[in-house]
Amino acid sequence: MGGASITRRIALLFGAVSAAGFLALGSYLSAALERHFMAMDRQTLAAAASRIQRVIGRSLAEAPGYEGLHARLDALMAGHDRVSMWLRLHDGRPVVVDAPMAYPAAQAAPLFASGGAALPALFSWQAPGGHYRGLALHISVPQGAPLDALVAISIEPHERFMALFRRAMWVSVAGAILVASLLGMAIARSGLRPMRRLTDLARRVSTERLGERLDTTNLPEELTELAQAFNEMLERLDDAFRRLSNFSSDIAHELRTPLSNLLTQTQVVLSRSRSVEEYRDVLASNAEELERMSRMAADMLFLAKADNGLVLPESERVDLRVQVEELFEFYEALAEEKGVTLVLHGTAVVDGDRLMLRRALNNLLSNALRHTPRHGRIRVALKKHADRVTASVTNTGTPIGPVDLDHLFDRFYRADSSRTRNGEGAGLGLAITRSIVRAHGGSAEVRAEADGNTFVLTFPLAPPRRPDLRPGTTPESTDDQRPSRRLAVPARK
């Protein structure tokens, strides 16, 4: 089951962030309004208590006793319908009782018993008539015991305002969530449009349409790297399919000649009765063609393993100079026949598979001998650098053209007609050499000189090993396999 849609996720994220933001803002504003209303009520009640104290002071100064005090206080509170007051003597006898609000005896008694405070306490209570907030304090009386005074105010208008504010806030939050979700969905759809183009392109990709690429000019920065990686993948696939197609054509071409020879010779022999000697000659010729096809199959198997990382060299100390000297000894007769001088300079030791390294060097020497003119020279130079070892094989002769240099290590690649092999192998020797060097963590290259060509093999001093592969894998025997000392030098024709 696939995950949630990215568009839906972004829309929900926008909505959640908006909801959290509006809720936080609403909570802050609600708390700020509550504090503001409390400060207003305290100011109103404190001002009323101050006026009450002044009226009581003037009243008692004019006439002792509390008669007529209620009427004066009612006149004082004219226009302040929300404010009520209660006055009582310290022994609990009431002096002034305001009817509109129920007296909160349970809340007021502890406040009066505490003896008052420098800052009177503001408290609230719920009564059948509504919700109120009050201020309890002691009022000093000239030449008498202080009075207990309670001044209260209805906070119903505040609560109605806060209820209206909360409803508006919830409506705003719901609207903000909806708008933010829609906006997030629109932004996500717009931002992911390149992803849809990438998806459409991926659906259209086939072996016949590997040349298409995704335009990265107007892509967002976050998707540019993905589009570039996708285009690079298509480039690799295109190259792989092109190589596979060329390989199929090349191998069909290479197999066609020996198969045609086998078929033709067999049909000719079967056309009439032959002598035993003639049959023997035809079978020997057929055996040569079959051997060539067998070597080609072994070479292709080795290259297939190399391409899939299944060729892992054994690790041992290999003296390249010793390997080259042994190869020189083997090719000495052929070199003398062609008048070619073999020269070796330097020494180098690497870690790797001895048989595979010998095979790579043998392929280069065999190739150099094949294309070095008479009385030419082949020079092998071994050199150790700070972080690598190089083995170069230089032969005199016609320099390789620039067009051929980039493809010389490709399978079945044939350069110009002057360098075409005449039935010598299947054209896989250099490709195998490059695979061997890469299996050792190195690289192979070729460059044209003024009077010849140089093949350079580069090996790291410590080639990486692959622990997930079985060590000791060795290639099958092929036409470019390391030479055996029992092989005879071809006779001069």
N, C-alpha and C positions, 0 to 999 in steps of 0.2 A: 504494500500500500504506500502510495507516495505521500510526502509531507504536505503541509498546508501551503497554499499559494503564497508566493512572495508578496503579491499585490494585497491579498487579504491580511497578511501579517503587518505590512506597512500601514494599511488603513487602521487596523486595530491598535497598532502602536501609536499612531497619530491621535486616535480617539482616547486612548488611555492617558497619554501625556497631557492632552487638553483637559480631560476630566480631572486629573490630579492637580493641574495648575489652577483650574477654576475652583476646585474644592478648597485648595490651600488659600487662595485669595478670598473666597467667601468666608472661610473660617476666620481668617485674620480680620476681615471687615466686620464680621459679626461680633468678634471679641472686642474690637475697637469701638463699635457702636455701644455695646453693653457698658464698657468703661466710661464712654462719653455720657450716657444717660445717668449712670451712677454719680458721676461728678456733677452733672446738672442738678440731680435730686439733692445731693448733699449741699450744694450751694444754696438751693432754694430753701431747704429745711433749716440750714444754719442761719440764713437771713431771717426766716420767720421766727426762730428761737431768739435771735437777738432783738427783734422788735417786741416780742412778748416780754422779754426781760425788762426793756425800757418802759413798756406800758405798766408792768407790775410795779416797777420802782416809782414811777410818777403817781400811780394810783395810791400806793401805800403812804407816800409822802403827803398827799392831800388829805386822805382820810384813812385812819387805821381800819383794818379788817378787809375782807375780800368781797364785800357786798358791791355789786355793780361792776365787778371785774369782768364777768362773762360778757356783759353788753359791750364793754370797751374792746375786749378782744375780738368779738364778732365784728365790730366796726373796723378793727384793724385788718381783719382777714377778708374784708369785702373785696370781691373780684378774684379771690383765690379759692375757687370751689373745690379744687383737688386737694387742698391742704386741710387737715383736721388736727386738733390738739386736745390733750388731756392734762389737767393739773391736779395734783393731790398733795396733801400735807405729808410730812415725813412719816406720820403714824398711819397713813393709808386712807385718811378721810378725803373724799373728792372735793375739789374746789371748782374745777371747770371740766365738764364732760361734753365732748362734741359727738353728736349722734351719728353723722353720716358713715363713720367707719367703726367697725367692731373693735373694741379695745383688746389688744393682744396681751392679755394678762400673763400667759405662760412665757412669752418671749421677753416681756418688759421686766418682770419681777427679778430675774437674775442680774439684769443690767443695773437696776436701782440698788439691789443689795450689794453690788460690788463697790458702791461708793463713788461711782463716776470715774471718768478718766480725763486726761488732758485733751484728748481728741475723742469726742463721743462716737460710739459705735453705730454704724449704719447697718440696719438689719431689715429683713423683709419677711412677710408672712402671707398666707393664703387664707382668706375668709370667704364666707358665702357671698359677700357683696363684691368680691373681686380680689385683686392682687395689689398689695401695698408695700411701701418701703417707709421705714420710720427712723427717727433719731431720738434716743433717750439721753437726757442730761439733767443735771441739778441746776436750779435757778436760785441765785443768792437773793435773800430778802433782807432789807435793812431792819436791824434790831429784831431778828426772828430766825426760826429754823428754815433752811432752804426748802424749796418746793421741788417735787419730782415732776418733771415735764416730759411729755412724749408728743413729738410733732411728726405727723405722718402725711404721706402723699400717695395718691393712686398712680400706679404705673401701668394702668390698662392702655393708655395711648402708646406707651413705649412697646408694649407687647404686641399691639395691633400692627405697629410699624415694623417690628422685627418679624412677625409672621408674614407680612407682605414682602419684606426683604428676602426672607428665606424662600418663599414661593418663586420670587423673581430669580433668585440665585439658582434654584433647581431647574427652572425653565431654561435659564442661560446655559447651565452646565449641559443639559440635554441637547440644546441647540448647538452648543460648541462641539460636543462629541459627534453629532451628526455631520456638521459642517467639516470638522477636522478629518473625520473618516472619509467623507467624499473627496476632500482635498487630497488626503493621503493616497486614496485610490487613483485619483487623476494623476498625481505626481508619479506614483509607482508605474502606472501604465505608460506615461510619457518616458520615464527613465528606463523602463525595461523594453522599450520599442526595439533598441538594437539587439536585445536578447531574442526577440521574436524573429528579427531578420536573420540572426545567427541560426535559429532553429529551422527557419525556412530553407536556408542555404544547406544545412546539414541534411534535410530531407531530400534535397535535390541532388546531393552528391552521389555519384555512381562512377563506375570505371570509365564511362564515356564522358563524364562531366567533372573531372578532377581539376580542370583548369580554372574553375570559378574561385573567386576570392572575396572576402568580406571587406567592404570599404571602411577604413579606420579614420578617415579625415575628420568626421563630425561626431565621433563617439565620445561619451564621457570618459574622463580619465580613469575611472575605476574599471571600465570595460575594454579600454584600449589594449591592455596587456592580454586579456582573454581572447580578444579578436586576433591579435597578432599570433598568439600561441595556436589558435585554430587554423589560421592561414599557414603557419609553419607546418602544422600537422598535415594539411592538404598538400603542401609542397613535398613533404616526405612521402606521402602516399602516392602522389603523382610520379615522383622519381622511382619509387619502388615498383609501381605497376609498369612504368616505362622500361625499367631494367628487366623485369620479369618477362615482358613481351619480347624485348630484344634477346633475352636469354633463350626463350623458347624457340625463336627463329634461328639463333646461332646453333643451338644444340641439334635442332632438326637438320640444319645445313651440314654440321659436322658428321652426323650419323648417316646422312644420305649417301655420302661417297663410299664408306666401307660396306654399307648394306647393298648398294648398287653393284659394287665389285663382287661381293659374295654371290649375289643373285646371278649376275652375268656369267661369272666363271662356272658356277654350278650348272646353269642351263646349257652352257657350251659343252661341258664335260658330259652331261647326260644326253646330249643330242645324238651321240653315237658311241660305239664301244671304244674304249681307250686301253692303252697298255698300263701295266702296274706302275711304271715310272711316271707316266703322265698323271695318273690319279694321285700319286704321291706328291708331285709338284703342285697340283691344284689344292690338295689338302694343306700343304705347307703354306701356300699363299693365303688360303682361308684362315689358317691359324694365326697368321700375322695380323689380318684384319680383325679377327675376333680379339686378339690380344690388345690391339689398339682401342677397340671399343670397351674392353674391360678396364683398361687404364683410365679411359675417359670417365667411366661410371664411378671408379674409385675416387678420381679427382673431384667430381661433382659431389660425391658423398662427403668428402673432407670439407669442401667449401660450404656445404649446407650446414655441417656441424659447426664450422667456424662462425657462420652468420648467426647462429642461435646460441653461441657461447658454450658449446659442448666440447670444444677443444681446449684443454687446460694443460699447459706444459708442466712437466716435473721440475722441481727446483733443485738444481745442482750447479756447482761451479764449473763453467765451461770456458776453456781457453780457446778463444777464436783463432789465435795464430796456429795452434795445433791442427784445428779443423781445416783451415785454409791450406796448410802445408800438405795434409793428406789428400786434399782435393787436387792440389797442384801435381802431386805424384801420380794420381789417377789420370789426369788429363795431359800429362807430359807427352805421351806418345802422339796424341792428336794434335797438340800444340806444335810439336816438332814437324809433323807432317805438313801443317799449314804455315810453318815458319813464324809462329806467333810467340813472342817473348812473354813469360809470366813473371811478374815482379810483386814482392810482398814487402810492405813497410809497416813498422809499428807492432804493437801487441796490445791485447785487451782481454779482460776476463769479465764475464757477465753471469748472472744467475738465470737459469732457464733449463729447457729440455734440450739435451745435447743432440738427439736425433733430428728434432725439428729445426734447430738452428743450423745444423749441417745441411739439412735439405734446402733451407732458404738460401744459404751461401752457394750451394751447388746449382740451384736454379739460375742465379745471377751469372755464375761462371759459365754454365752451359749456354746461356743466352749470349754472353759476351763472345765466346768462341764461335758461335754460330754466325755472328754479325761482324766479326773483326776481319778485315781483309788480310790477304797473305802478307807476311812480314810486318804485321802490325804488333801492337803491344797491349797487354792487359795488366793493369796495376791495381792491386788490392791494398788499401790503407786502413789500418786499425788505429783508433785513437781514443784515449780516455779523457773525458772532460770532467768538470767539477761535479756535474749531476747526471751525466749520461755517457754512453759509449757509442761511437759511430763506426760503421764498417762500410767503406765505399769501394765500389768496383768500377774502374774507368777503363774503357776500351777505345782504341782509335778506330776511326771509320767515319761514315756519313752521319752528321748530327741529325737527331730526330727532330722533325718539324714541330712547330709550336702547337699545331692542331692535335697532334698525336700525343704530346706530353701529358695532357690532362686525362687521357683515356688508356694509357699504356698498361695500367694495372687492372683494367676491366677484363671480365671474362670474355674469351673468344674475340677480343678486339684485335684487329689486324691493321697494321699501319700501311704505308704505301707498298706498292708491289715489290720494291727492292728489298723490303724487310719481311716479306711474307714467307712463312715457313713452308717448306715443300714436304709435306707429309710427316713432319717431325713433331709429334705430340698433338695435343688438341688445343693449344693456345691458352692453357690454364696455368702455366708455370709461374708467371709474375703475379697473377691473382692469388695463387697459393702462398707465394712469398709474402705478400702483404698481409694475408690472414695470419700467417705464423708470427710475423713481427707484431701485429696488433694483439695477438694472444699473449705476447710477452709485455704488453703495455707500451710498445714503441710505435714507430711510424716508418713508412717507406716512401721515398720520393726519387724522382729522376730529373736530371737537368742536362741540357745539351751544352757541350763545350765547343771550342773553336774547331777542334779536329777529332771530336768523338763524343762520347756520352758517359755520364757518371750516374750510377745507381747508389743511393745512400740509405743504409739501414740504421735507424737510431733506436737504442735500447736504454731505458732508465737503469740506474745502478741497482735499484730495488724494485723490480716489477711487482705490481699488485697481484695478490692471489685471490681466488674466488672460493671461499669455504663451502659454498653450496653445491659445488661440482665435484665429481669424483676425480681425484688426481691420477695422473699416469695415463690419461687417454692419449693414444698415439694414432696418427693418420694411417690410412690404408696405403698399400704400395701403389704408386702411380708412375707415370712416365717420367716425372721429374724427381722421383725418389732419390735419396742419397745413393751414390754409386757403390757398386760392389766391386771388390778387387778382382773377382773372377770374370768380370765382363771383358769381352775382347774389344779392342779398338777397331772401329769400322775400317774395312779395307779401302785402299785408294781405288777410285773408279776412273 
